[in-house]
Amino acid sequence: MTPSPSVPGSRMANRLGLSDRIFVGPRSRKLLAAIEDGLDRVEDELAIDLRMTDRLADSASRYLLEAGGKRLRPMLVLLTAQLGDGTTDGVIDSAKALEMTHLGSLYHDDVMDSSDKRRGVPSAHQVWGNNIAILTGDLLFSRASQLMSKRGERAMQLQADTFERLVIGQMHETVGPQEGDDEIAFYLQVLADKTGSLIAAAAQCGVIFSNAPEAYEAAVVEFGEKVGVAFQLQDDVIDLSADPEKTGKVPGTDLRAGVVTMPYLLLGTATDDASRALKSRIDAGVAEIAAGADPAILDEALEELRMHDVTLQTTALARAWSNEAVAALSVLPSGAVREALTRFADAVVDRSA
């Protein structure tokens, strides 16, 4: 039987978990083809680049890659590259390096957050233990640095600066705000460092390695960082989702592990008795879970939080960051790339997984 032709944009929609409305209209067709071809190449080469001669290292390194993922960062590298010479070898290498860096951070995050699942499969530390999961993340960081080293000193500096921000963001998330810190401003900075910095680097790499005009760099960096914050804020909403089949995570995974999210922080600013009581129940439940209680003890409280106005406020805040990201694109030429970036910023907030 002859296979049916794929629907335009279907590969993109499947990869990103976002609607294919990012690429719409006649002038987006050529752009979409370039992005999908580039993503195919990134995917194929990542599978090769992450092969290890050691059997354990090989299976652990490819574990989360093969579990899927949105590939947001490679997509942004490829998209902003269309402002210049398009999909050059340098664009592909940087896209792979940044995705490796992101994957490496997931191995570490899941250990630190005691997450049971990632992308619908058991977290790496559930399969191999904490030590191997951490070392696997380190291996991916090493491979990413090797790739960037092929592209010269500037590429290595960008990789190092981005990695430094990732680590600092994780450190700050771990220790939490200190006396005198505004908790919400502190949290937003953590998101900018942990998530925004890597997405900003992706957008910047597309400009650099496609030889696009240097004047576009600052704009796409600002766009990427703000989109990254918006993405993570919406993730905080998705964390409370009642549909784990879509998210690949148990609802409330972060909060059950004691990881703060924006709905929880906003709940802490509420002054009504019901909100205060809900926060107290969540805090007590987190403490009991840390002491060994069944995480299900928080099911009811987290369902209340999902329906609380602070969750809607979080989505509104994500939309505000997305709008600021779009505003940063004003220096880019009008056309298919700018339109796709704008739709991407919108889709980041509209997604449900």
LINRA-V157582 format. One record per residue. N is the residue number from 1. RES is the residue in one small letter. OMEGA is omega in whole degrees, 0 to 359 (NA if undefined). Layout:
N:RES:OMEGA + N:RES:OMEGA
//
This chain:
1:m:179 + 2:t:181 + 3:p:178 + 4:s:177 + 5:p:181 + 6:s:179 + 7:v:179 + 8:p:179 + 9:g:184 + 10:s:178 + 11:r:179 + 12:m:181 + 13:a:180 + 14:n:182 + 15:r:190 + 16:l:187 + 17:g:179 + 18:l:181 + 19:s:180 + 20:d:175 + 21:r:175 + 22:i:181 + 23:f:181 + 24:v:177 + 25:g:185 + 26:p:185 + 27:r:176 + 28:s:185 + 29:r:179 + 30:k:178 + 31:l:179 + 32:l:180 + 33:a:180 + 34:a:180 + 35:i:181 + 36:e:177 + 37:d:178 + 38:g:179 + 39:l:175 + 40:d:180 + 41:r:178 + 42:v:182 + 43:e:181 + 44:d:183 + 45:e:176 + 46:l:180 + 47:a:178 + 48:i:184 + 49:d:181 + 50:l:174 + 51:r:179 + 52:m:177 + 53:t:177 + 54:d:186 + 55:r:181 + 56:l:180 + 57:a:181 + 58:d:183 + 59:s:180 + 60:a:183 + 61:s:182 + 62:r:189 + 63:y:182 + 64:l:175 + 65:l:183 + 66:e:177 + 67:a:178 + 68:g:181 + 69:g:186 + 70:k:182 + 71:r:180 + 72:l:186 + 73:r:174 + 74:p:180 + 75:m:180 + 76:l:175 + 77:v:182 + 78:l:183 + 79:l:180 + 80:t:177 + 81:a:180 + 82:q:172 + 83:l:180 + 84:g:184 + 85:d:178 + 86:g:189 + 87:t:176 + 88:t:177 + 89:d:178 + 90:g:177 + 91:v:180 + 92:i:181 + 93:d:181 + 94:s:177 + 95:a:179 + 96:k:182 + 97:a:181 + 98:l:175 + 99:e:175 + 100:m:179 + 101:t:177 + 102:h:180 + 103:l:179 + 104:g:180 + 105:s:180 + 106:l:176 + 107:y:181 + 108:h:182 + 109:d:183 + 110:d:175 + 111:v:184 + 112:m:182 + 113:d:182 + 114:s:181 + 115:s:181 + 116:d:185 + 117:k:174 + 118:r:179 + 119:r:175 + 120:g:178 + 121:v:177 + 122:p:178 + 123:s:184 + 124:a:182 + 125:h:174 + 126:q:182 + 127:v:187 + 128:w:183 + 129:g:185 + 130:n:186 + 131:n:180 + 132:i:178 + 133:a:179 + 134:i:180 + 135:l:177 + 136:t:175 + 137:g:178 + 138:d:178 + 139:l:180 + 140:l:176 + 141:f:179 + 142:s:180 + 143:r:178 + 144:a:179 + 145:s:177 + 146:q:179 + 147:l:182 + 148:m:180 + 149:s:177 + 150:k:187 + 151:r:171 + 152:g:188 + 153:e:182 + 154:r:179 + 155:a:179 + 156:m:179 + 157:q:179 + 158:l:178 + 159:q:182 + 160:a:180 + 161:d:180 + 162:t:180 + 163:f:178 + 164:e:179 + 165:r:177 + 166:l:183 + 167:v:180 + 168:i:177 + 169:g:178 + 170:q:177 + 171:m:181 + 172:h:177 + 173:e:183 + 174:t:184 + 175:v:179 + 176:g:180 + 177:p:179 + 178:q:182 + 179:e:180 + 180:g:178 + 181:d:170 + 182:d:189 + 183:e:183 + 184:i:177 + 185:a:178 + 186:f:181 + 187:y:179 + 188:l:177 + 189:q:175 + 190:v:179 + 191:l:179 + 192:a:182 + 193:d:186 + 194:k:185 + 195:t:184 + 196:g:185 + 197:s:182 + 198:l:177 + 199:i:176 + 200:a:179 + 201:a:179 + 202:a:180 + 203:a:180 + 204:q:181 + 205:c:179 + 206:g:178 + 207:v:184 + 208:i:190 + 209:f:171 + 210:s:181 + 211:n:176 + 212:a:180 + 213:p:182 + 214:e:181 + 215:a:181 + 216:y:188 + 217:e:184 + 218:a:182 + 219:a:183 + 220:v:175 + 221:v:178 + 222:e:178 + 223:f:183 + 224:g:182 + 225:e:181 + 226:k:175 + 227:v:179 + 228:g:177 + 229:v:178 + 230:a:180 + 231:f:184 + 232:q:176 + 233:l:177 + 234:q:174 + 235:d:178 + 236:d:176 + 237:v:181 + 238:i:179 + 239:d:180 + 240:l:184 + 241:s:178 + 242:a:184 + 243:d:182 + 244:p:178 + 245:e:178 + 246:k:187 + 247:t:183 + 248:g:181 + 249:k:173 + 250:v:179 + 251:p:178 + 252:g:182 + 253:t:184 + 254:d:183 + 255:l:178 + 256:r:179 + 257:a:180 + 258:g:178 + 259:v:184 + 260:v:176 + 261:t:183 + 262:m:177 + 263:p:179 + 264:y:180 + 265:l:179 + 266:l:176 + 267:l:180 + 268:g:178 + 269:t:181 + 270:a:185 + 271:t:181 + 272:d:185 + 273:d:183 + 274:a:179 + 275:s:178 + 276:r:180 + 277:a:179 + 278:l:179 + 279:k:179 + 280:s:179 + 281:r:179 + 282:i:180 + 283:d:180 + 284:a:180 + 285:g:178 + 286:v:179 + 287:a:180 + 288:e:178 + 289:i:178 + 290:a:180 + 291:a:175 + 292:g:181 + 293:a:178 + 294:d:179 + 295:p:181 + 296:a:180 + 297:i:180 + 298:l:185 + 299:d:184 + 300:e:182 + 301:a:181 + 302:l:174 + 303:e:176 + 304:e:179 + 305:l:179 + 306:r:182 + 307:m:184 + 308:h:181 + 309:d:182 + 310:v:177 + 311:t:174 + 312:l:177 + 313:q:179 + 314:t:176 + 315:t:178 + 316:a:178 + 317:l:176 + 318:a:179 + 319:r:180 + 320:a:178 + 321:w:177 + 322:s:179 + 323:n:177 + 324:e:177 + 325:a:180 + 326:v:180 + 327:a:181 + 328:a:183 + 329:l:187 + 330:s:182 + 331:v:180 + 332:l:178 + 333:p:176 + 334:s:182 + 335:g:187 + 336:a:182 + 337:v:180 + 338:r:178 + 339:e:180 + 340:a:177 + 341:l:179 + 342:t:179 + 343:r:178 + 344:f:179 + 345:a:177 + 346:d:184 + 347:a:178 + 348:v:182 + 349:v:184 + 350:d:186 + 351:r:179 + 352:s:178 + 353:a:NA
//
